[in-house]
Amino acid sequence: MKYMIVSVSALGLEPIHLGWVIESKKDVENLISLAYKYNFNPTGEGGEYESYVIDAPNFRYLIYITEYDIKWYGDSGRLHIRDAKLVEKVV
C-alpha cells in the first residue's frame, strides 16, 4: 500500500512532509521516529496528519497526483489535490 500525507497538524511535521508518499519500510520507520521524537501518534489517529491512499492491492489502477497546492497556516498545513489521473498497474 502507498499513501500520501495530505494534512499535518503536529509538532515535528512541517510543510516538507506534505506530499510525502509512505511506501516502504524505511518510510514507516522514519515516520515512527518522528512520532516518538515529537510525541504524536504515528498512525495519525489523533489528527496529527491525514492521508490519501494512492495504491493498494485491491486497486485496479494507481492514483497519480498531477497537480496540487500546498497551504501552510503557521503550525499546520494542507495539500489540496487539484488534478489526478488513474494509471494502469504493471503486473
C-alpha positions in Angstrom: 0.0 0.0 0.0 1.1 3.6 -0.7 -0.4 6.7 0.9 0.4 10.4 0.7 0.4 12.7 3.6 -2.1 15.5 2.7 -2.5 17.4 6.0 -0.3 17.9 9.0 -1.0 19.5 12.4 1.5 18.2 14.9 4.9 19.5 16.2 7.6 17.8 14.1 5.5 17.7 10.9 6.5 20.5 8.5 5.5 21.7 5.0 8.1 19.4 3.6 6.0 16.4 4.8 3.0 17.4 2.7 3.1 15.1 -0.3 5.3 12.6 1.4 4.5 9.2 0.0 4.7 6.4 2.6 5.5 3.3 0.6 8.5 1.5 2.1 9.6 0.1 5.4 12.1 2.9 5.7 9.4 5.5 5.2 7.4 3.9 8.0 10.5 3.8 10.2 11.1 7.5 9.6 7.5 8.4 10.4 7.7 6.4 13.6 11.0 8.0 14.6 9.4 11.5 14.1 6.4 10.4 16.1 8.5 9.3 19.1 10.7 12.4 18.9 7.8 14.8 18.9 5.3 12.7 20.8 2.5 12.2 18.3 0.6 9.1 17.2 2.4 7.6 14.3 -0.8 6.3 12.8 -2.3 9.8 12.7 -5.3 8.7 14.7 -5.2 11.8 16.9 -5.5 14.1 13.9 -1.7 14.7 13.7 -1.9 14.1 9.9 -4.3 13.0 7.3 -3.5 10.6 4.4 -4.8 9.8 1.0 -4.3 6.2 -0.3 -2.8 6.2 -3.8 -2.2 2.5 -4.2 -3.4 -0.7 -2.5 -3.6 -4.4 -3.5 -7.3 -4.1 -4.3 -6.9 -1.0 -6.5 -7.1 -1.8 -10.2 -5.3 1.5 -11.0 -2.7 3.7 -9.3 -3.8 7.2 -8.4 -1.2 9.6 -9.8 -1.5 13.1 -8.4 -0.6 15.5 -11.3 -1.4 18.9 -9.7 -1.7 20.2 -6.2 -1.4 23.3 -4.0 0.1 23.5 -0.5 -1.3 25.9 2.0 0.6 26.5 5.3 -1.1 28.2 8.2 1.8 28.8 10.7 1.8 25.4 12.5 -0.3 23.2 10.2 -1.0 22.8 6.6 -2.9 21.0 3.8 -2.1 19.7 0.4 -5.1 20.3 -1.9 -5.3 17.9 -4.8 -6.2 19.8 -8.0 -5.9 17.0 -10.5 -5.1 13.3 -10.6 -5.3 10.5 -13.1 -5.6 6.8 -13.0 -2.6 4.8 -14.2 -2.8 1.2 -15.1 -0.7 -1.0 -12.9 2.2 -3.0 -14.4 1.9 -6.6 -13.1 
